[in-house]
Amino acid sequence: MPKSLTLSTENLNNYGTWLPVSGAQLEDFKRNPVMFYDHQTYKKPIGHWENIRIENGKIIADPVFDEKDPEAKDVKRKWE
């Protein structure tokens, strides 16, 4: 079974804003669930997200790392 990560919660973030998770519309994200390292969208993706869902006020997903990419493979190793 894959390990899941919390992508977002209803807690106040570093910018002083919050997302009401119960009303989140995830359809567009689910069509292109690209995963970037440290939110660096100007760099190449390191994988994608699967099983994107809302549970207990959280947006949760399972990471799938690009094992052919050395940086992604290293991030996966450290995460595991």
mmCIF file of the C-alpha atoms, coordinates in Angstrom:
data_MODEL
# 
_entry.id   MODEL 
# 
loop_
_atom_site.group_PDB 
_atom_site.id 
_atom_site.type_symbol 
_atom_site.label_atom_id 
_atom_site.label_alt_id 
_atom_site.label_comp_id 
_atom_site.label_asym_id 
_atom_site.label_entity_id 
_atom_site.label_seq_id 
_atom_site.pdbx_PDB_ins_code 
_atom_site.Cartn_x 
_atom_site.Cartn_y 
_atom_site.Cartn_z 
_atom_site.occupancy 
_atom_site.B_iso_or_equiv 
_atom_site.pdbx_formal_charge 
_atom_site.auth_seq_id 
_atom_site.auth_comp_id 
_atom_site.auth_asym_id 
_atom_site.auth_atom_id 
_atom_site.pdbx_PDB_model_num 
ATOM 1  C CA . MET A 1 1  ? 0.000   0.000  0.000   1.00 0.00 ? 1  MET A CA 1 
ATOM 2  C CA . PRO A 1 2  ? 1.424   3.430  -0.925  1.00 0.00 ? 2  PRO A CA 1 
ATOM 3  C CA . LYS A 1 3  ? 2.127   6.038  1.687   1.00 0.00 ? 3  LYS A CA 1 
ATOM 4  C CA . SER A 1 4  ? -0.116  9.068  1.394   1.00 0.00 ? 4  SER A CA 1 
ATOM 5  C CA . LEU A 1 5  ? 0.812   12.702 1.883   1.00 0.00 ? 5  LEU A CA 1 
ATOM 6  C CA . THR A 1 6  ? -1.288  15.624 3.018   1.00 0.00 ? 6  THR A CA 1 
ATOM 7  C CA . LEU A 1 7  ? -1.251  18.235 0.266   1.00 0.00 ? 7  LEU A CA 1 
ATOM 8  C CA . SER A 1 8  ? -3.417  20.812 2.003   1.00 0.00 ? 8  SER A CA 1 
ATOM 9  C CA . THR A 1 9  ? -5.431  21.367 5.167   1.00 0.00 ? 9  THR A CA 1 
ATOM 10 C CA . GLU A 1 10 ? -7.849  24.022 6.355   1.00 0.00 ? 10 GLU A CA 1 
ATOM 11 C CA . ASN A 1 11 ? -5.170  25.421 8.660   1.00 0.00 ? 11 ASN A CA 1 
ATOM 12 C CA . LEU A 1 12 ? -3.832  28.927 8.099   1.00 0.00 ? 12 LEU A CA 1 
ATOM 13 C CA . ASN A 1 13 ? -0.841  28.740 5.742   1.00 0.00 ? 13 ASN A CA 1 
ATOM 14 C CA . ASN A 1 14 ? 2.411   30.736 5.679   1.00 0.00 ? 14 ASN A CA 1 
ATOM 15 C CA . TYR A 1 15 ? 0.751   33.443 3.571   1.00 0.00 ? 15 TYR A CA 1 
ATOM 16 C CA . GLY A 1 16 ? -2.054  34.000 6.071   1.00 0.00 ? 16 GLY A CA 1 
ATOM 17 C CA . THR A 1 17 ? -4.704  32.350 3.919   1.00 0.00 ? 17 THR A CA 1 
ATOM 18 C CA . TRP A 1 18 ? -6.576  29.066 4.073   1.00 0.00 ? 18 TRP A CA 1 
ATOM 19 C CA . LEU A 1 19 ? -8.453  26.802 1.691   1.00 0.00 ? 19 LEU A CA 1 
ATOM 20 C CA . PRO A 1 20 ? -11.866 25.494 2.728   1.00 0.00 ? 20 PRO A CA 1 
ATOM 21 C CA . VAL A 1 21 ? -11.111 21.902 1.792   1.00 0.00 ? 21 VAL A CA 1 
ATOM 22 C CA . SER A 1 22 ? -14.743 20.801 1.873   1.00 0.00 ? 22 SER A CA 1 
ATOM 23 C CA . GLY A 1 23 ? -15.420 22.999 -1.171  1.00 0.00 ? 23 GLY A CA 1 
ATOM 24 C CA . ALA A 1 24 ? -12.212 22.236 -3.065  1.00 0.00 ? 24 ALA A CA 1 
ATOM 25 C CA . GLN A 1 25 ? -12.740 21.452 -6.740  1.00 0.00 ? 25 GLN A CA 1 
ATOM 26 C CA . LEU A 1 26 ? -10.009 18.994 -7.681  1.00 0.00 ? 26 LEU A CA 1 
ATOM 27 C CA . GLU A 1 27 ? -11.117 17.971 -11.188 1.00 0.00 ? 27 GLU A CA 1 
ATOM 28 C CA . ASP A 1 28 ? -8.515  20.081 -13.042 1.00 0.00 ? 28 ASP A CA 1 
ATOM 29 C CA . PHE A 1 29 ? -5.737  18.948 -10.722 1.00 0.00 ? 29 PHE A CA 1 
ATOM 30 C CA . LYS A 1 30 ? -6.764  15.316 -11.163 1.00 0.00 ? 30 LYS A CA 1 
ATOM 31 C CA . ARG A 1 31 ? -6.471  15.702 -14.953 1.00 0.00 ? 31 ARG A CA 1 
ATOM 32 C CA . ASN A 1 32 ? -2.834  16.817 -14.628 1.00 0.00 ? 32 ASN A CA 1 
ATOM 33 C CA . PRO A 1 33 ? -1.580  15.866 -11.142 1.00 0.00 ? 33 PRO A CA 1 
ATOM 34 C CA . VAL A 1 34 ? 2.046   16.876 -11.632 1.00 0.00 ? 34 VAL A CA 1 
ATOM 35 C CA . MET A 1 35 ? 4.362   16.711 -8.608  1.00 0.00 ? 35 MET A CA 1 
ATOM 36 C CA . PHE A 1 36 ? 7.171   19.261 -8.286  1.00 0.00 ? 36 PHE A CA 1 
ATOM 37 C CA . TYR A 1 37 ? 9.941   19.282 -5.715  1.00 0.00 ? 37 TYR A CA 1 
ATOM 38 C CA . ASP A 1 38 ? 9.421   22.053 -3.161  1.00 0.00 ? 38 ASP A CA 1 
ATOM 39 C CA . HIS A 1 39 ? 6.745   23.771 -5.328  1.00 0.00 ? 39 HIS A CA 1 
ATOM 40 C CA . GLN A 1 40 ? 9.405   24.597 -7.957  1.00 0.00 ? 40 GLN A CA 1 
ATOM 41 C CA . THR A 1 41 ? 7.071   24.701 -10.958 1.00 0.00 ? 41 THR A CA 1 
ATOM 42 C CA . TYR A 1 42 ? 9.794   26.291 -13.081 1.00 0.00 ? 42 TYR A CA 1 
ATOM 43 C CA . LYS A 1 43 ? 11.734  23.010 -12.911 1.00 0.00 ? 43 LYS A CA 1 
ATOM 44 C CA . LYS A 1 44 ? 10.869  19.620 -14.342 1.00 0.00 ? 44 LYS A CA 1 
ATOM 45 C CA . PRO A 1 45 ? 8.372   17.475 -12.428 1.00 0.00 ? 45 PRO A CA 1 
ATOM 46 C CA . ILE A 1 46 ? 9.635   14.661 -10.226 1.00 0.00 ? 46 ILE A CA 1 
ATOM 47 C CA . GLY A 1 47 ? 6.481   12.572 -10.524 1.00 0.00 ? 47 GLY A CA 1 
ATOM 48 C CA . HIS A 1 48 ? 2.717   12.708 -10.229 1.00 0.00 ? 48 HIS A CA 1 
ATOM 49 C CA . TRP A 1 49 ? -0.068  12.168 -7.697  1.00 0.00 ? 49 TRP A CA 1 
ATOM 50 C CA . GLU A 1 50 ? -2.578  9.323  -7.581  1.00 0.00 ? 50 GLU A CA 1 
ATOM 51 C CA . ASN A 1 51 ? -5.608  8.600  -5.395  1.00 0.00 ? 51 ASN A CA 1 
ATOM 52 C CA . ILE A 1 52 ? -6.265  12.307 -4.808  1.00 0.00 ? 52 ILE A CA 1 
ATOM 53 C CA . ARG A 1 53 ? -9.016  12.652 -2.224  1.00 0.00 ? 53 ARG A CA 1 
ATOM 54 C CA . ILE A 1 54 ? -10.484 14.650 0.617   1.00 0.00 ? 54 ILE A CA 1 
ATOM 55 C CA . GLU A 1 55 ? -10.482 13.057 4.066   1.00 0.00 ? 55 GLU A CA 1 
ATOM 56 C CA . ASN A 1 56 ? -11.105 14.667 7.454   1.00 0.00 ? 56 ASN A CA 1 
ATOM 57 C CA . GLY A 1 57 ? -10.570 18.229 6.236   1.00 0.00 ? 57 GLY A CA 1 
ATOM 58 C CA . LYS A 1 58 ? -7.406  17.377 4.297   1.00 0.00 ? 58 LYS A CA 1 
ATOM 59 C CA . ILE A 1 59 ? -6.493  16.953 0.638   1.00 0.00 ? 59 ILE A CA 1 
ATOM 60 C CA . ILE A 1 60 ? -4.478  13.742 0.512   1.00 0.00 ? 60 ILE A CA 1 
ATOM 61 C CA . ALA A 1 61 ? -2.734  11.936 -2.351  1.00 0.00 ? 61 ALA A CA 1 
ATOM 62 C CA . ASP A 1 62 ? -0.243  9.167  -3.060  1.00 0.00 ? 62 ASP A CA 1 
ATOM 63 C CA . PRO A 1 63 ? 3.042   10.233 -4.672  1.00 0.00 ? 63 PRO A CA 1 
ATOM 64 C CA . VAL A 1 64 ? 4.397   8.353  -7.670  1.00 0.00 ? 64 VAL A CA 1 
ATOM 65 C CA . PHE A 1 65 ? 8.020   9.306  -8.250  1.00 0.00 ? 65 PHE A CA 1 
ATOM 66 C CA . ASP A 1 66 ? 9.701   9.250  -11.674 1.00 0.00 ? 66 ASP A CA 1 
ATOM 67 C CA . GLU A 1 67 ? 12.227  6.495  -10.959 1.00 0.00 ? 67 GLU A CA 1 
ATOM 68 C CA . LYS A 1 68 ? 14.119  7.230  -14.199 1.00 0.00 ? 68 LYS A CA 1 
ATOM 69 C CA . ASP A 1 69 ? 14.979  10.735 -12.995 1.00 0.00 ? 69 ASP A CA 1 
ATOM 70 C CA . PRO A 1 70 ? 17.976  10.817 -10.598 1.00 0.00 ? 70 PRO A CA 1 
ATOM 71 C CA . GLU A 1 71 ? 16.644  13.778 -8.573  1.00 0.00 ? 71 GLU A CA 1 
ATOM 72 C CA . ALA A 1 72 ? 13.186  12.210 -8.223  1.00 0.00 ? 72 ALA A CA 1 
ATOM 73 C CA . LYS A 1 73 ? 14.717  8.895  -7.243  1.00 0.00 ? 73 LYS A CA 1 
ATOM 74 C CA . ASP A 1 74 ? 16.801  10.618 -4.568  1.00 0.00 ? 74 ASP A CA 1 
ATOM 75 C CA . VAL A 1 75 ? 13.781  12.515 -3.205  1.00 0.00 ? 75 VAL A CA 1 
ATOM 76 C CA . LYS A 1 76 ? 11.837  9.248  -3.057  1.00 0.00 ? 76 LYS A CA 1 
ATOM 77 C CA . ARG A 1 77 ? 14.675  7.535  -1.175  1.00 0.00 ? 77 ARG A CA 1 
ATOM 78 C CA . LYS A 1 78 ? 14.809  10.326 1.395   1.00 0.00 ? 78 LYS A CA 1 
ATOM 79 C CA . TRP A 1 79 ? 11.032  10.429 1.745   1.00 0.00 ? 79 TRP A CA 1 
ATOM 80 C CA . GLU A 1 80 ? 10.788  6.685  2.338   1.00 0.00 ? 80 GLU A CA 1 
# 
